[in-house]
Amino acid sequence: MSDSAFVPRRFVIAEFKTSDALLEGTRKMRDKGHAQVDTHTPYPVHGLEEALGIKRVKIPTLVLGAALTGIVVAYSMMLFMNAIDFPINVANRPPHSPPAFIPITFELMVLLGGTTAFFGLFALLRLPQPYHPVFEWEAFARASVDGFFLSVQVPPGQDPSDAANDARIVGAADVQVIVEPER
């Protein structure tokens, strides 16, 4: 054993036969006090967000902030360049013409909003995640085909068999305890 401070994470993975059983099992596991619960399904299941205790998403707020920043930056930049820094009198037109500023303002708003949506979602979801300890269970490969799985991360100092027993009580068809290997 090495002298590193590696502490393996432990997971209890439970397989359910149907999406309804998974939904009910998720609610009951959260009610039993398990905080770090996640589900893995081949398609979205209505009600899982509520059962998992997921709060309102932050992406719309981030995108709105980035879009407003794009509007302010683009308009301020053009106003400064055309009216203050280097005003040019072309056919006696005014140096500040709001209709002429609309296309660039819109484009920068869309650019910053879209970029923030893309990279913000990746950051909030902690993607990419090429490895997770639940991948160690061979049956978990069915999570993207026809399997309904619930994973519970067991905090250090607690016995994983307690969470495994709770999973069996709430209706899991198969339960596995996974300990993260040192990589």
matplotlib code that plots the C-alpha trace (Angstrom):
import matplotlib.pyplot as plt

x = [0.0, 1.3, 1.7, -0.9, -3.9, -6.3, -9.7, -11.8, -15.4, -18.0, -21.2, -24.3, -25.9, -29.4, -31.2, -35.0, -37.2, -39.3, -39.0, -42.0, -40.2, -37.0, -39.0, -40.6, -37.3, -35.6, -38.2, -37.9, -34.1, -34.1, -36.7, -34.4, -31.7, -29.4, -28.2, -25.9, -28.4, -28.3, -30.3, -29.2, -31.9, -32.0, -34.6, -35.9, -38.3, -40.9, -40.6, -37.0, -35.8, -38.2, -37.5, -33.7, -34.2, -32.7, -33.2, -34.0, -31.2, -28.8, -28.3, -31.0, -29.6, -26.1, -27.2, -29.2, -26.3, -23.9, -26.5, -26.9, -23.1, -22.9, -25.4, -23.6, -20.1, -21.1, -23.1, -20.5, -17.6, -19.3, -20.4, -16.9, -15.3, -17.7, -18.7, -15.8, -12.5, -12.6, -15.7, -15.9, -18.3, -19.7, -22.3, -23.1, -24.6, -24.6, -21.7, -24.2, -26.8, -28.6, -30.2, -26.7, -25.6, -28.4, -26.8, -23.5, -25.2, -27.5, -24.6, -22.5, -25.5, -26.1, -22.4, -21.9, -25.2, -24.7, -21.1, -22.1, -24.9, -22.6, -19.6, -21.7, -23.7, -20.5, -19.1, -22.2, -22.6, -18.9, -18.4, -16.6, -16.5, -14.8, -14.7, -17.0, -16.8, -20.3, -18.9, -17.2, -20.4, -20.9, -24.7, -24.5, -23.8, -27.5, -28.2, -28.2, -30.4, -33.0, -31.8, -33.0, -30.3, -30.0, -26.6, -25.9, -22.5, -21.8, -20.1, -16.8, -17.4, -20.8, -21.4, -22.4, -24.4, -26.9, -27.6, -27.7, -30.3, -32.3, -32.2, -33.5, -36.3, -37.5, -37.8, -34.4, -34.1, -30.3, -27.9, -24.2, -21.6, -18.7, -15.5, -13.5, -10.2, -7.0, -6.0]
y = [0.0, 3.4, 6.4, 8.4, 9.9, 8.1, 7.4, 5.2, 6.3, 3.6, 3.3, 1.2, 0.5, -0.8, -2.0, -1.6, -3.4, -0.4, 3.4, 3.7, 1.4, 3.5, 6.7, 5.3, 3.8, 7.1, 8.9, 6.3, 6.3, 10.1, 9.8, 7.3, 10.0, 9.1, 12.5, 11.6, 9.7, 9.6, 7.8, 6.4, 5.7, 5.2, 7.9, 10.8, 9.8, 12.4, 13.3, 12.1, 15.7, 16.2, 12.8, 13.6, 17.0, 18.8, 22.6, 25.0, 25.0, 27.8, 27.8, 30.4, 32.9, 32.4, 32.8, 35.9, 37.4, 36.6, 38.0, 41.2, 41.5, 41.0, 43.8, 46.2, 45.4, 45.6, 48.9, 50.5, 49.5, 50.9, 54.1, 54.7, 54.0, 55.9, 58.8, 59.5, 58.0, 58.4, 60.3, 60.6, 63.0, 61.0, 63.0, 64.9, 61.8, 61.6, 59.7, 57.9, 56.1, 53.4, 51.6, 50.9, 49.4, 46.8, 44.0, 43.8, 44.2, 41.2, 39.1, 39.6, 38.9, 35.6, 34.7, 35.2, 33.7, 30.6, 30.1, 30.5, 27.9, 25.4, 25.7, 26.5, 23.3, 21.3, 23.0, 22.6, 18.9, 18.4, 17.0, 15.2, 12.4, 9.5, 7.4, 6.8, 3.9, 2.7, 1.7, -1.2, -3.2, -5.1, -4.9, -1.1, -1.1, -1.6, 1.8, 3.3, 0.5, -0.9, -0.6, 1.6, 2.2, 4.1, 4.9, 6.0, 7.4, 6.1, 8.8, 7.8, 6.2, 4.6, 1.0, 0.4, -2.6, -0.3, 1.5, -1.8, -3.1, 0.1, -0.4, -3.9, -2.8, -0.1, -2.7, -3.0, -6.2, -6.4, -4.5, -4.2, -2.4, -0.9, 0.4, 2.8, 1.2, 3.3, 4.3]
z = [0.0, -0.9, 1.5, -0.5, 1.1, -1.2, 0.3, -1.9, -2.5, -1.8, -3.7, -3.3, -6.7, -6.9, -10.0, -10.4, -12.8, -13.9, -14.0, -11.6, -9.1, -9.5, -8.9, -5.7, -4.5, -5.0, -2.9, -0.1, -0.1, 0.3, 3.0, 4.8, 5.0, 2.2, 0.8, -2.1, -4.3, -8.1, -10.8, -14.1, -16.7, -20.5, -20.9, -18.8, -16.1, -15.1, -11.4, -10.8, -10.3, -7.4, -6.0, -6.0, -4.5, -7.4, -7.2, -10.0, -12.7, -12.9, -16.7, -17.5, -15.1, -16.4, -20.0, -19.2, -17.4, -20.4, -22.9, -21.0, -20.7, -24.5, -25.1, -22.8, -24.1, -27.8, -27.5, -25.2, -27.5, -30.7, -28.9, -27.6, -31.0, -33.2, -31.0, -28.6, -29.7, -33.5, -34.7, -38.5, -40.1, -43.1, -45.1, -41.9, -40.2, -36.4, -34.8, -32.5, -34.5, -32.5, -35.4, -36.9, -33.6, -33.4, -35.5, -33.7, -30.3, -31.2, -32.5, -29.4, -27.1, -28.9, -29.0, -25.2, -24.3, -26.4, -25.3, -21.7, -22.1, -23.7, -21.3, -18.3, -18.7, -19.0, -15.8, -13.8, -14.7, -14.1, -17.6, -19.1, -16.6, -18.4, -15.3, -12.4, -9.9, -10.8, -14.2, -12.4, -12.2, -15.5, -15.3, -15.2, -19.0, -19.4, -17.9, -21.4, -22.9, -20.5, -16.9, -14.1, -11.5, -8.3, -6.8, -3.3, -2.3, 1.2, 3.4, 5.1, 8.5, 7.5, 6.7, 3.1, 4.1, 5.8, 2.5, 0.6, 3.0, 2.6, -1.2, -0.9, 1.4, -1.0, -3.8, -5.6, -7.7, -7.4, -5.2, -5.5, -3.3, -5.3, -3.8, -5.9, -6.9, -6.7, -10.1]

ax = plt.figure().add_subplot(projection="3d")
ax.plot(x, y, z, "-o")
ax.set_aspect("equal")
plt.show()
